[in-house]
Amino acid sequence: MSNAITFARPYARAAFELAREKNALGEWAGKLAFAAQVAADPRVTALFGDPRVAQADLAALVTPEGEAADSPFSAFVRLLAENQRLPVLPEIGALFAEMKNEAERVLKVSVRSATPMGGDETAKLKDALKRRFGRDIEIEQSVDPDMLGGAVIDAGDVVIDGSVRGRLTRLQQALTQ
């Protein structure tokens, strides 16, 4: 994995710079997400090392339908194919998304809770996190039926454990010290 990220990083930077220059970060993010999803499919992954499949055919396979052959994105995918870097498209897409979020000052936050959060709760949480981090917040919610209650918020380098289990653990540690 670390090897794949090492290979992917310069391509992700190049894609980001090209997209930013064309004022098309969102468009490129969508296209790269599509290409990354196709490239991660096990049926496609099996084709990457197959000498019977031309690199141009693989490039066409991961390029979104309707993409012009002379577009910058198509040229980027062809370059990846020529350098046999199509297998690292998932890493390129992830790195590009990180760079895009950083440039747009957006923080992706994962919230794991015992029960689904309502719209009001989500809005309040978003506002509180926006004040704390000084960035726009994108929340990805998941429900964990194993949780007793509360929520765990993962904001990259910061994890806020507001779960009942986490509170009980902290209480236990405080009582034993």
Secondary structure, DSSP 8 states (H G I E B T S, - for coil): -HHHHHHHHHHHHHHHHHHHHTT-HHHHHHHHHHHHHHHHSHHHHHHHT-TTS-HHHHHHHHS-TT--TTSHHHHHHHHHHHTT-GGGHHHHHHHHHHHHHHHTTEEEEEEEESS---HHHHHHHHHHHHHHHSSEEEEEEEE-TT--SSEEEEETTEEEE-SHHHHHHHHHHHHH-
